[in-house]
């Protein structure tokens, strides 16, 4: 799979981690959906992506992606500017 331009393909995490870098993230997946934030890791990044790379764990808004299923896994496809944060 190859992404064009600044398109990103992210494998959605089924359950996000609880804490990163002193920021407490909600542990209840349903609560996350109400807040409108999803988590995942970048599988494919287009050649014009400048701030994220393959393997990054990211946070993105739930309304700005196209859902995709491939080989039984859930993916999200969107432009790089939809990414809210890279989680280190």
PDB file of N, CA, C and O in Angstrom:
ATOM      1  N   UNK A   1       0.851  -1.171   0.000  1.00  0.00           N
ATOM      2  CA  UNK A   1       0.000   0.000   0.000  1.00  0.00           C
ATOM      3  C   UNK A   1       0.899   1.237   0.000  1.00  0.00           C
ATOM      4  O   UNK A   1       1.855   1.319   0.771  1.00  0.00           O
ATOM      5  N   UNK A   2       0.589   2.178  -0.854  1.00  0.00           N
ATOM      6  CA  UNK A   2       1.349   3.414  -0.931  1.00  0.00           C
ATOM      7  C   UNK A   2       0.385   4.587  -0.866  1.00  0.00           C
ATOM      8  O   UNK A   2      -0.590   4.633  -1.616  1.00  0.00           O
ATOM      9  N   UNK A   3       0.648   5.527   0.016  1.00  0.00           N
ATOM     10  CA  UNK A   3      -0.197   6.714   0.144  1.00  0.00           C
ATOM     11  C   UNK A   3       0.334   7.819  -0.760  1.00  0.00           C
ATOM     12  O   UNK A   3       1.538   7.915  -0.997  1.00  0.00           O
ATOM     13  N   UNK A   4      -0.565   8.644  -1.259  1.00  0.00           N
ATOM     14  CA  UNK A   4      -0.193   9.764  -2.110  1.00  0.00           C
ATOM     15  C   UNK A   4      -0.184  11.061  -1.310  1.00  0.00           C
ATOM     16  O   UNK A   4      -0.845  11.161  -0.276  1.00  0.00           O
ATOM     17  N   UNK A   5       0.551  12.039  -1.780  1.00  0.00           N
ATOM     18  CA  UNK A   5       0.566  13.372  -1.208  1.00  0.00           C
ATOM     19  C   UNK A   5       0.818  13.330   0.301  1.00  0.00           C
ATOM     20  O   UNK A   5       1.797  12.729   0.744  1.00  0.00           O
ATOM     21  N   UNK A   6      -0.058  13.964   1.098  1.00  0.00           N
ATOM     22  CA  UNK A   6       0.112  13.978   2.553  1.00  0.00           C
ATOM     23  C   UNK A   6      -0.914  13.073   3.234  1.00  0.00           C
ATOM     24  O   UNK A   6      -1.359  13.355   4.347  1.00  0.00           O
ATOM     25  N   UNK A   7      -1.285  11.987   2.558  1.00  0.00           N
ATOM     26  CA  UNK A   7      -2.268  11.046   3.103  1.00  0.00           C
ATOM     27  C   UNK A   7      -1.577  10.091   4.073  1.00  0.00           C
ATOM     28  O   UNK A   7      -0.445   9.663   3.845  1.00  0.00           O
ATOM     29  N   UNK A   8      -2.283   9.764   5.161  1.00  0.00           N
ATOM     30  CA  UNK A   8      -1.774   8.891   6.208  1.00  0.00           C
ATOM     31  C   UNK A   8      -2.738   7.723   6.384  1.00  0.00           C
ATOM     32  O   UNK A   8      -3.955   7.909   6.384  1.00  0.00           O
ATOM     33  N   UNK A   9      -2.192   6.524   6.533  1.00  0.00           N
ATOM     34  CA  UNK A   9      -2.991   5.337   6.847  1.00  0.00           C
ATOM     35  C   UNK A   9      -2.575   4.889   8.242  1.00  0.00           C
ATOM     36  O   UNK A   9      -1.406   4.598   8.496  1.00  0.00           O
ATOM     37  N   UNK A  10      -3.558   4.839   9.145  1.00  0.00           N
ATOM     38  CA  UNK A  10      -3.300   4.553  10.550  1.00  0.00           C
ATOM     39  C   UNK A  10      -4.063   3.306  10.971  1.00  0.00           C
ATOM     40  O   UNK A  10      -5.250   3.165  10.675  1.00  0.00           O
ATOM     41  N   UNK A  11      -3.376   2.404  11.662  1.00  0.00           N
ATOM     42  CA  UNK A  11      -4.064   1.265  12.259  1.00  0.00           C
ATOM     43  C   UNK A  11      -4.606   1.722  13.606  1.00  0.00           C
ATOM     44  O   UNK A  11      -3.855   2.164  14.475  1.00  0.00           O
ATOM     45  N   UNK A  12      -5.918   1.610  13.767  1.00  0.00           N
ATOM     46  CA  UNK A  12      -6.546   2.080  15.002  1.00  0.00           C
ATOM     47  C   UNK A  12      -6.195   1.165  16.159  1.00  0.00           C
ATOM     48  O   UNK A  12      -6.209  -0.059  16.023  1.00  0.00           O
ATOM     49  N   UNK A  13      -5.883   1.762  17.290  1.00  0.00           N
ATOM     50  CA  UNK A  13      -5.685   1.003  18.522  1.00  0.00           C
ATOM     51  C   UNK A  13      -7.047   0.651  19.076  1.00  0.00           C
ATOM     52  O   UNK A  13      -7.955   1.482  19.078  1.00  0.00           O
ATOM     53  N   UNK A  14      -7.196  -0.570  19.543  1.00  0.00           N
ATOM     54  CA  UNK A  14      -8.475  -0.972  20.111  1.00  0.00           C
ATOM     55  C   UNK A  14      -8.630  -0.453  21.531  1.00  0.00           C
ATOM     56  O   UNK A  14      -9.748  -0.209  21.985  1.00  0.00           O
ATOM     57  N   UNK A  15      -7.531  -0.284  22.228  1.00  0.00           N
ATOM     58  CA  UNK A  15      -7.582   0.260  23.582  1.00  0.00           C
ATOM     59  C   UNK A  15      -6.345   1.112  23.811  1.00  0.00           C
ATOM     60  O   UNK A  15      -5.237   0.575  23.821  1.00  0.00           O
ATOM     61  N   UNK A  16      -6.490   2.413  23.995  1.00  0.00           N
ATOM     62  CA  UNK A  16      -5.333   3.290  24.166  1.00  0.00           C
ATOM     63  C   UNK A  16      -4.659   3.081  25.520  1.00  0.00           C
ATOM     64  O   UNK A  16      -5.254   2.562  26.464  1.00  0.00           O
ATOM     65  N   UNK A  17      -3.405   3.499  25.580  1.00  0.00           N
ATOM     66  CA  UNK A  17      -2.678   3.415  26.840  1.00  0.00           C
ATOM     67  C   UNK A  17      -3.159   4.502  27.788  1.00  0.00           C
ATOM     68  O   UNK A  17      -3.737   5.501  27.361  1.00  0.00           O
ATOM     69  N   UNK A  18      -2.915   4.298  29.088  1.00  0.00           N
ATOM     70  CA  UNK A  18      -3.473   5.168  30.108  1.00  0.00           C
ATOM     71  C   UNK A  18      -2.723   6.493  30.261  1.00  0.00           C
ATOM     72  O   UNK A  18      -3.359   7.536  30.419  1.00  0.00           O
ATOM     73  N   UNK A  19      -1.406   6.478  30.220  1.00  0.00           N
ATOM     74  CA  UNK A  19      -0.672   7.696  30.530  1.00  0.00           C
ATOM     75  C   UNK A  19       0.578   7.812  29.662  1.00  0.00           C
ATOM     76  O   UNK A  19       1.272   6.826  29.415  1.00  0.00           O
ATOM     77  N   UNK A  20       0.849   9.025  29.206  1.00  0.00           N
ATOM     78  CA  UNK A  20       2.052   9.295  28.422  1.00  0.00           C
ATOM     79  C   UNK A  20       2.599  10.657  28.835  1.00  0.00           C
ATOM     80  O   UNK A  20       1.883  11.657  28.784  1.00  0.00           O
ATOM     81  N   UNK A  21       3.831  10.696  29.233  1.00  0.00           N
ATOM     82  CA  UNK A  21       4.500  11.963  29.498  1.00  0.00           C
ATOM     83  C   UNK A  21       3.802  12.862  30.499  1.00  0.00           C
ATOM     84  O   UNK A  21       3.854  14.084  30.361  1.00  0.00           O
ATOM     85  N   UNK A  22       3.149  12.294  31.506  1.00  0.00           N
ATOM     86  CA  UNK A  22       2.490  13.086  32.519  1.00  0.00           C
ATOM     87  C   UNK A  22       1.089  13.537  32.145  1.00  0.00           C
ATOM     88  O   UNK A  22       0.398  14.136  32.968  1.00  0.00           O
ATOM     89  N   UNK A  23       0.653  13.263  30.923  1.00  0.00           N
ATOM     90  CA  UNK A  23      -0.709  13.602  30.524  1.00  0.00           C
ATOM     91  C   UNK A  23      -1.576  12.373  30.719  1.00  0.00           C
ATOM     92  O   UNK A  23      -1.265  11.304  30.193  1.00  0.00           O
ATOM     93  N   UNK A  24      -2.652  12.511  31.465  1.00  0.00           N
ATOM     94  CA  UNK A  24      -3.540  11.380  31.703  1.00  0.00           C
ATOM     95  C   UNK A  24      -4.564  11.310  30.589  1.00  0.00           C
ATOM     96  O   UNK A  24      -5.295  12.268  30.335  1.00  0.00           O
ATOM     97  N   UNK A  25      -4.606  10.174  29.935  1.00  0.00           N
ATOM     98  CA  UNK A  25      -5.565   9.941  28.870  1.00  0.00           C
ATOM     99  C   UNK A  25      -6.683   9.063  29.412  1.00  0.00           C
ATOM    100  O   UNK A  25      -6.447   8.218  30.276  1.00  0.00           O
ATOM    101  N   UNK A  26      -7.884   9.256  28.917  1.00  0.00           N
ATOM    102  CA  UNK A  26      -9.000   8.443  29.373  1.00  0.00           C
ATOM    103  C   UNK A  26      -8.755   6.980  29.048  1.00  0.00           C
ATOM    104  O   UNK A  26      -8.260   6.658  27.968  1.00  0.00           O
ATOM    105  N   UNK A  27      -9.102   6.082  29.983  1.00  0.00           N
ATOM    106  CA  UNK A  27      -8.862   4.666  29.746  1.00  0.00           C
ATOM    107  C   UNK A  27     -10.105   3.963  29.209  1.00  0.00           C
ATOM    108  O   UNK A  27     -10.001   2.844  28.707  1.00  0.00           O
ATOM    109  N   UNK A  28     -11.250   4.576  29.299  1.00  0.00           N
ATOM    110  CA  UNK A  28     -12.494   3.966  28.835  1.00  0.00           C
ATOM    111  C   UNK A  28     -12.711   4.334  27.374  1.00  0.00           C
ATOM    112  O   UNK A  28     -12.876   5.512  27.054  1.00  0.00           O
ATOM    113  N   UNK A  29     -12.713   3.342  26.480  1.00  0.00           N
ATOM    114  CA  UNK A  29     -12.820   3.596  25.038  1.00  0.00           C
ATOM    115  C   UNK A  29     -14.104   4.340  24.692  1.00  0.00           C
ATOM    116  O   UNK A  29     -14.085   5.216  23.828  1.00  0.00           O
ATOM    117  N   UNK A  30     -15.234   4.012  25.351  1.00  0.00           N
ATOM    118  CA  UNK A  30     -16.485   4.713  25.075  1.00  0.00           C
ATOM    119  C   UNK A  30     -16.373   6.194  25.412  1.00  0.00           C
ATOM    120  O   UNK A  30     -16.877   7.041  24.674  1.00  0.00           O
ATOM    121  N   UNK A  31     -15.724   6.503  26.510  1.00  0.00           N
ATOM    122  CA  UNK A  31     -15.533   7.904  26.886  1.00  0.00           C
ATOM    123  C   UNK A  31     -14.677   8.607  25.833  1.00  0.00           C
ATOM    124  O   UNK A  31     -14.898   9.781  25.536  1.00  0.00           O
ATOM    125  N   UNK A  32     -13.717   7.903  25.278  1.00  0.00           N
ATOM    126  CA  UNK A  32     -12.866   8.500  24.250  1.00  0.00           C
ATOM    127  C   UNK A  32     -13.714   8.905  23.045  1.00  0.00           C
ATOM    128  O   UNK A  32     -13.527   9.984  22.483  1.00  0.00           O
ATOM    129  N   UNK A  33     -14.643   8.041  22.654  1.00  0.00           N
ATOM    130  CA  UNK A  33     -15.465   8.352  21.494  1.00  0.00           C
ATOM    131  C   UNK A  33     -16.346   9.566  21.742  1.00  0.00           C
ATOM    132  O   UNK A  33     -16.618  10.335  20.820  1.00  0.00           O
ATOM    133  N   UNK A  34     -16.792   9.744  22.982  1.00  0.00           N
ATOM    134  CA  UNK A  34     -17.591  10.925  23.306  1.00  0.00           C
ATOM    135  C   UNK A  34     -16.736  12.178  23.192  1.00  0.00           C
ATOM    136  O   UNK A  34     -17.208  13.210  22.714  1.00  0.00           O
ATOM    137  N   UNK A  35     -15.494  12.097  23.624  1.00  0.00           N
ATOM    138  CA  UNK A  35     -14.588  13.230  23.526  1.00  0.00           C
ATOM    139  C   UNK A  35     -14.249  13.495  22.062  1.00  0.00           C
ATOM    140  O   UNK A  35     -13.971  14.632  21.683  1.00  0.00           O
ATOM    141  N   UNK A  36     -14.272  12.452  21.246  1.00  0.00           N
ATOM    142  CA  UNK A  36     -14.004  12.610  19.823  1.00  0.00           C
ATOM    143  C   UNK A  36     -12.563  12.394  19.435  1.00  0.00           C
ATOM    144  O   UNK A  36     -12.119  12.902  18.406  1.00  0.00           O
ATOM    145  N   UNK A  37     -11.810  11.642  20.245  1.00  0.00           N
ATOM    146  CA  UNK A  37     -10.402  11.417  19.978  1.00  0.00           C
ATOM    147  C   UNK A  37     -10.144   9.923  19.811  1.00  0.00           C
ATOM    148  O   UNK A  37     -10.609   9.108  20.608  1.00  0.00           O
ATOM    149  N   UNK A  38      -9.396   9.573  18.763  1.00  0.00           N
ATOM    150  CA  UNK A  38      -8.982   8.189  18.539  1.00  0.00           C
ATOM    151  C   UNK A  38      -7.466   8.120  18.582  1.00  0.00           C
ATOM    152  O   UNK A  38      -6.781   9.129  18.412  1.00  0.00           O
ATOM    153  N   UNK A  39      -6.949   6.917  18.810  1.00  0.00           N
ATOM    154  CA  UNK A  39      -5.514   6.683  18.859  1.00  0.00           C
ATOM    155  C   UNK A  39      -5.148   5.596  17.862  1.00  0.00           C
ATOM    156  O   UNK A  39      -5.966   4.729  17.553  1.00  0.00           O
ATOM    157  N   UNK A  40      -3.945   5.639  17.370  1.00  0.00           N
ATOM    158  CA  UNK A  40      -3.487   4.617  16.454  1.00  0.00           C
ATOM    159  C   UNK A  40      -2.020   4.796  16.134  1.00  0.00           C
ATOM    160  O   UNK A  40      -1.370   5.719  16.626  1.00  0.00           O
ATOM    161  N   UNK A  41      -1.502   3.898  15.296  1.00  0.00           N
ATOM    162  CA  UNK A  41      -0.120   4.059  14.873  1.00  0.00           C
ATOM    163  C   UNK A  41      -0.048   4.058  13.355  1.00  0.00           C
ATOM    164  O   UNK A  41      -0.776   3.344  12.666  1.00  0.00           O
ATOM    165  N   UNK A  42       0.861   4.888  12.865  1.00  0.00           N
ATOM    166  CA  UNK A  42       0.979   5.155  11.437  1.00  0.00           C
ATOM    167  C   UNK A  42       1.584   3.945  10.740  1.00  0.00           C
ATOM    168  O   UNK A  42       2.673   3.492  11.092  1.00  0.00           O
ATOM    169  N   UNK A  43       0.865   3.427   9.744  1.00  0.00           N
ATOM    170  CA  UNK A  43       1.349   2.311   8.941  1.00  0.00           C
ATOM    171  C   UNK A  43       1.947   2.797   7.632  1.00  0.00           C
ATOM    172  O   UNK A  43       2.953   2.261   7.167  1.00  0.00           O
ATOM    173  N   UNK A  44       1.325   3.817   7.032  1.00  0.00           N
ATOM    174  CA  UNK A  44       1.794   4.354   5.753  1.00  0.00           C
ATOM    175  C   UNK A  44       1.690   5.871   5.811  1.00  0.00           C
ATOM    176  O   UNK A  44       0.674   6.406   6.254  1.00  0.00           O
ATOM    177  N   UNK A  45       2.722   6.561   5.373  1.00  0.00           N
ATOM    178  CA  UNK A  45       2.707   8.021   5.300  1.00  0.00           C
ATOM    179  C   UNK A  45       3.116   8.431   3.893  1.00  0.00           C
ATOM    180  O   UNK A  45       4.100   7.928   3.351  1.00  0.00           O
ATOM    181  N   UNK A  46       2.360   9.339   3.312  1.00  0.00           N
ATOM    182  CA  UNK A  46       2.641   9.805   1.958  1.00  0.00           C
ATOM    183  C   UNK A  46       3.956  10.567   1.875  1.00  0.00           C
ATOM    184  O   UNK A  46       4.501  10.970   2.903  1.00  0.00           O
ATOM    185  N   UNK A  47       4.468  10.769   0.681  1.00  0.00           N
ATOM    186  CA  UNK A  47       5.772  11.431   0.508  1.00  0.00           C
ATOM    187  C   UNK A  47       5.791  12.897   0.942  1.00  0.00           C
ATOM    188  O   UNK A  47       6.869  13.443   1.179  1.00  0.00           O
ATOM    189  N   UNK A  48       4.629  13.551   1.051  1.00  0.00           N
ATOM    190  CA  UNK A  48       4.580  14.956   1.449  1.00  0.00           C
ATOM    191  C   UNK A  48       4.348  15.147   2.948  1.00  0.00           C
ATOM    192  O   UNK A  48       4.177  16.280   3.398  1.00  0.00           O
ATOM    193  N   UNK A  49       4.338  14.069   3.727  1.00  0.00           N
ATOM    194  CA  UNK A  49       4.168  14.188   5.181  1.00  0.00           C
ATOM    195  C   UNK A  49       5.479  14.665   5.787  1.00  0.00           C
ATOM    196  O   UNK A  49       6.542  14.109   5.511  1.00  0.00           O
ATOM    197  N   UNK A  50       5.392  15.710   6.624  1.00  0.00           N
ATOM    198  CA  UNK A  50       6.606  16.293   7.186  1.00  0.00           C
ATOM    199  C   UNK A  50       6.718  16.134   8.700  1.00  0.00           C
ATOM    200  O   UNK A  50       7.829  16.158   9.229  1.00  0.00           O
ATOM    201  N   UNK A  51       5.603  15.974   9.412  1.00  0.00           N
ATOM    202  CA  UNK A  51       5.672  15.937  10.871  1.00  0.00           C
ATOM    203  C   UNK A  51       5.471  14.546  11.459  1.00  0.00           C
ATOM    204  O   UNK A  51       5.773  14.325  12.632  1.00  0.00           O
ATOM    205  N   UNK A  52       4.971  13.617  10.675  1.00  0.00           N
ATOM    206  CA  UNK A  52       4.791  12.258  11.192  1.00  0.00           C
ATOM    207  C   UNK A  52       5.463  11.264  10.255  1.00  0.00           C
ATOM    208  O   UNK A  52       5.692  11.543   9.078  1.00  0.00           O
ATOM    209  N   UNK A  53       5.775  10.078  10.821  1.00  0.00           N
ATOM    210  CA  UNK A  53       6.424   9.047  10.031  1.00  0.00           C
ATOM    211  C   UNK A  53       5.839   7.685  10.406  1.00  0.00           C
ATOM    212  O   UNK A  53       5.149   7.553  11.416  1.00  0.00           O
ATOM    213  N   UNK A  54       6.119   6.698   9.598  1.00  0.00           N
ATOM    214  CA  UNK A  54       5.642   5.346   9.860  1.00  0.00           C
ATOM    215  C   UNK A  54       6.144   4.900  11.230  1.00  0.00           C
ATOM    216  O   UNK A  54       7.319   5.069  11.557  1.00  0.00           O
ATOM    217  N   UNK A  55       5.245   4.332  12.023  1.00  0.00           N
ATOM    218  CA  UNK A  55       5.586   3.863  13.368  1.00  0.00           C
ATOM    219  C   UNK A  55       5.179   4.818  14.483  1.00  0.00           C
ATOM    220  O   UNK A  55       5.112   4.408  15.641  1.00  0.00           O
ATOM    221  N   UNK A  56       4.906   6.084  14.161  1.00  0.00           N
ATOM    222  CA  UNK A  56       4.479   7.045  15.184  1.00  0.00           C
ATOM    223  C   UNK A  56       3.133   6.638  15.773  1.00  0.00           C
ATOM    224  O   UNK A  56       2.255   6.150  15.060  1.00  0.00           O
ATOM    225  N   UNK A  57       2.979   6.841  17.076  1.00  0.00           N
ATOM    226  CA  UNK A  57       1.685   6.685  17.735  1.00  0.00           C
ATOM    227  C   UNK A  57       1.054   8.068  17.779  1.00  0.00           C
ATOM    228  O   UNK A  57       1.677   9.031  18.224  1.00  0.00           O
ATOM    229  N   UNK A  58      -0.186   8.158  17.313  1.00  0.00           N
ATOM    230  CA  UNK A  58      -0.807   9.471  17.164  1.00  0.00           C
ATOM    231  C   UNK A  58      -2.198   9.513  17.766  1.00  0.00           C
ATOM    232  O   UNK A  58      -2.788   8.485  18.098  1.00  0.00           O
ATOM    233  N   UNK A  59      -2.705  10.726  17.898  1.00  0.00           N
ATOM    234  CA  UNK A  59      -4.059  11.002  18.345  1.00  0.00           C
ATOM    235  C   UNK A  59      -4.706  11.826  17.238  1.00  0.00           C
ATOM    236  O   UNK A  59      -4.097  12.764  16.723  1.00  0.00           O
ATOM    237  N   UNK A  60      -5.961  11.474  16.862  1.00  0.00           N
ATOM    238  CA  UNK A  60      -6.649  12.203  15.795  1.00  0.00           C
ATOM    239  C   UNK A  60      -8.137  12.300  16.108  1.00  0.00           C
ATOM    240  O   UNK A  60      -8.668  11.523  16.901  1.00  0.00           O
ATOM    241  N   UNK A  61      -8.801  13.259  15.477  1.00  0.00           N
ATOM    242  CA  UNK A  61     -10.218  13.506  15.733  1.00  0.00           C
ATOM    243  C   UNK A  61     -11.076  12.493  14.995  1.00  0.00           C
ATOM    244  O   UNK A  61     -10.748  12.095  13.877  1.00  0.00           O
ATOM    245  N   UNK A  62     -12.155  12.080  15.603  1.00  0.00           N
ATOM    246  CA  UNK A  62     -12.984  11.010  15.052  1.00  0.00           C
ATOM    247  C   UNK A  62     -13.757  11.392  13.796  1.00  0.00           C
ATOM    248  O   UNK A  62     -14.166  10.505  13.048  1.00  0.00           O
ATOM    249  N   UNK A  63     -13.969  12.657  13.541  1.00  0.00           N
ATOM    250  CA  UNK A  63     -14.818  13.045  12.408  1.00  0.00           C
ATOM    251  C   UNK A  63     -14.051  13.314  11.120  1.00  0.00           C
ATOM    252  O   UNK A  63     -14.661  13.618  10.095  1.00  0.00           O
ATOM    253  N   UNK A  64     -12.742  13.208  11.153  1.00  0.00           N
ATOM    254  CA  UNK A  64     -11.956  13.611   9.992  1.00  0.00           C
ATOM    255  C   UNK A  64     -11.210  12.469   9.308  1.00  0.00           C
ATOM    256  O   UNK A  64     -10.102  12.675   8.814  1.00  0.00           O
ATOM    257  N   UNK A  65     -11.789  11.274   9.267  1.00  0.00           N
ATOM    258  CA  UNK A  65     -11.090  10.172   8.624  1.00  0.00           C
ATOM    259  C   UNK A  65     -12.065   9.311   7.826  1.00  0.00           C
ATOM    260  O   UNK A  65     -13.281   9.367   8.014  1.00  0.00           O
ATOM    261  N   UNK A  66     -11.493   8.520   6.937  1.00  0.00           N
ATOM    262  CA  UNK A  66     -12.258   7.546   6.166  1.00  0.00           C
ATOM    263  C   UNK A  66     -11.922   6.172   6.739  1.00  0.00           C
ATOM    264  O   UNK A  66     -10.755   5.782   6.723  1.00  0.00           O
ATOM    265  N   UNK A  67     -12.913   5.420   7.248  1.00  0.00           N
ATOM    266  CA  UNK A  67     -12.626   4.095   7.803  1.00  0.00           C
ATOM    267  C   UNK A  67     -12.324   3.090   6.692  1.00  0.00           C
ATOM    268  O   UNK A  67     -12.880   3.168   5.596  1.00  0.00           O
ATOM    269  N   UNK A  68     -11.435   2.147   6.997  1.00  0.00           N
ATOM    270  CA  UNK A  68     -11.076   1.126   6.034  1.00  0.00           C
ATOM    271  C   UNK A  68     -10.744  -0.153   6.804  1.00  0.00           C
ATOM    272  O   UNK A  68     -10.120  -0.095   7.863  1.00  0.00           O
ATOM    273  N   UNK A  69     -11.150  -1.291   6.283  1.00  0.00           N
ATOM    274  CA  UNK A  69     -10.786  -2.565   6.894  1.00  0.00           C
ATOM    275  C   UNK A  69      -9.945  -3.339   5.891  1.00  0.00           C
ATOM    276  O   UNK A  69     -10.277  -3.410   4.708  1.00  0.00           O
ATOM    277  N   UNK A  70      -8.850  -3.919   6.379  1.00  0.00           N
ATOM    278  CA  UNK A  70      -7.957  -4.695   5.519  1.00  0.00           C
ATOM    279  C   UNK A  70      -7.386  -5.842   6.335  1.00  0.00           C
ATOM    280  O   UNK A  70      -6.784  -5.626   7.387  1.00  0.00           O
ATOM    281  N   UNK A  71      -7.578  -7.062   5.847  1.00  0.00           N
ATOM    282  CA  UNK A  71      -7.088  -8.266   6.516  1.00  0.00           C
ATOM    283  C   UNK A  71      -7.531  -8.327   7.972  1.00  0.00           C
ATOM    284  O   UNK A  71      -6.750  -8.703   8.847  1.00  0.00           O
ATOM    285  N   UNK A  72      -8.783  -7.958   8.234  1.00  0.00           N
ATOM    286  CA  UNK A  72      -9.357  -8.045   9.571  1.00  0.00           C
ATOM    287  C   UNK A  72      -8.936  -6.960  10.541  1.00  0.00           C
ATOM    288  O   UNK A  72      -9.279  -7.033  11.721  1.00  0.00           O
ATOM    289  N   UNK A  73      -8.209  -5.962  10.088  1.00  0.00           N
ATOM    290  CA  UNK A  73      -7.767  -4.872  10.958  1.00  0.00           C
ATOM    291  C   UNK A  73      -8.474  -3.586  10.542  1.00  0.00           C
ATOM    292  O   UNK A  73      -8.780  -3.381   9.367  1.00  0.00           O
ATOM    293  N   UNK A  74      -8.728  -2.724  11.528  1.00  0.00           N
ATOM    294  CA  UNK A  74      -9.370  -1.433  11.271  1.00  0.00           C
ATOM    295  C   UNK A  74      -8.308  -0.363  11.027  1.00  0.00           C
ATOM    296  O   UNK A  74      -7.368  -0.210  11.806  1.00  0.00           O
ATOM    297  N   UNK A  75      -8.479   0.373   9.926  1.00  0.00           N
ATOM    298  CA  UNK A  75      -7.579   1.461   9.578  1.00  0.00           C
ATOM    299  C   UNK A  75      -8.368   2.750   9.414  1.00  0.00           C
ATOM    300  O   UNK A  75      -9.578   2.729   9.187  1.00  0.00           O
ATOM    301  N   UNK A  76      -7.679   3.854   9.530  1.00  0.00           N
ATOM    302  CA  UNK A  76      -8.247   5.172   9.261  1.00  0.00           C
ATOM    303  C   UNK A  76      -7.349   5.851   8.233  1.00  0.00           C
ATOM    304  O   UNK A  76      -6.124   5.762   8.317  1.00  0.00           O
ATOM    305  N   UNK A  77      -7.960   6.530   7.264  1.00  0.00           N
ATOM    306  CA  UNK A  77      -7.210   7.220   6.222  1.00  0.00           C
ATOM    307  C   UNK A  77      -7.583   8.695   6.266  1.00  0.00           C
ATOM    308  O   UNK A  77      -8.766   9.037   6.271  1.00  0.00           O
ATOM    309  N   UNK A  78      -6.581   9.571   6.297  1.00  0.00           N
ATOM    310  CA  UNK A  78      -6.838  11.009   6.370  1.00  0.00           C
ATOM    311  C   UNK A  78      -5.606  11.785   5.965  1.00  0.00           C
ATOM    312  O   UNK A  78      -4.552  11.203   5.709  1.00  0.00           O
ATOM    313  N   UNK A  79      -5.736  13.102   5.905  1.00  0.00           N
ATOM    314  CA  UNK A  79      -4.609  13.983   5.584  1.00  0.00           C
ATOM    315  C   UNK A  79      -3.772  14.208   6.845  1.00  0.00           C
ATOM    316  O   UNK A  79      -4.274  14.092   7.963  1.00  0.00           O
ATOM    317  N   UNK A  80      -2.527  14.521   6.657  1.00  0.00           N
ATOM    318  CA  UNK A  80      -1.605  14.710   7.779  1.00  0.00           C
ATOM    319  C   UNK A  80      -2.096  15.780   8.754  1.00  0.00           C
ATOM    320  O   UNK A  80      -1.877  15.653   9.959  1.00  0.00           O
ATOM    321  N   UNK A  81      -2.753  16.829   8.263  1.00  0.00           N
ATOM    322  CA  UNK A  81      -3.164  17.923   9.151  1.00  0.00           C
ATOM    323  C   UNK A  81      -4.302  17.550  10.101  1.00  0.00           C
ATOM    324  O   UNK A  81      -4.683  18.361  10.945  1.00  0.00           O
ATOM    325  N   UNK A  82      -4.847  16.346   9.982  1.00  0.00           N
ATOM    326  CA  UNK A  82      -5.897  15.877  10.905  1.00  0.00           C
ATOM    327  C   UNK A  82      -5.288  15.388  12.219  1.00  0.00           C
ATOM    328  O   UNK A  82      -5.984  15.299  13.230  1.00  0.00           O
ATOM    329  N   UNK A  83      -3.991  15.072  12.206  1.00  0.00           N
ATOM    330  CA  UNK A  83      -3.327  14.559  13.401  1.00  0.00           C
ATOM    331  C   UNK A  83      -3.283  15.657  14.468  1.00  0.00           C
ATOM    332  O   UNK A  83      -2.810  16.766  14.219  1.00  0.00           O
ATOM    333  N   UNK A  84      -3.786  15.324  15.661  1.00  0.00           N
ATOM    334  CA  UNK A  84      -3.815  16.276  16.767  1.00  0.00           C
ATOM    335  C   UNK A  84      -2.508  16.268  17.557  1.00  0.00           C
ATOM    336  O   UNK A  84      -2.060  17.310  18.036  1.00  0.00           O
ATOM    337  N   UNK A  85      -1.895  15.082  17.693  1.00  0.00           N
ATOM    338  CA  UNK A  85      -0.668  14.972  18.486  1.00  0.00           C
ATOM    339  C   UNK A  85       0.066  13.689  18.154  1.00  0.00           C
ATOM    340  O   UNK A  85      -0.544  12.681  17.798  1.00  0.00           O
ATOM    341  N   UNK A  86       1.392  13.741  18.274  1.00  0.00           N
ATOM    342  CA  UNK A  86       2.216  12.541  18.210  1.00  0.00           C
ATOM    343  C   UNK A  86       2.567  12.199  19.655  1.00  0.00           C
ATOM    344  O   UNK A  86       3.076  13.040  20.397  1.00  0.00           O
ATOM    345  N   UNK A  87       2.290  10.964  20.042  1.00  0.00           N
ATOM    346  CA  UNK A  87       2.514  10.535  21.425  1.00  0.00           C
ATOM    347  C   UNK A  87       3.885   9.880  21.508  1.00  0.00           C
ATOM    348  O   UNK A  87       4.159   8.898  20.819  1.00  0.00           O
ATOM    349  N   UNK A  88       4.736  10.432  22.355  1.00  0.00           N
ATOM    350  CA  UNK A  88       6.103   9.908  22.494  1.00  0.00           C
ATOM    351  C   UNK A  88       6.224   8.973  23.653  1.00  0.00           C
ATOM    352  O   UNK A  88       7.306   8.444  23.910  1.00  0.00           O
TER     353      UNK A  88
END
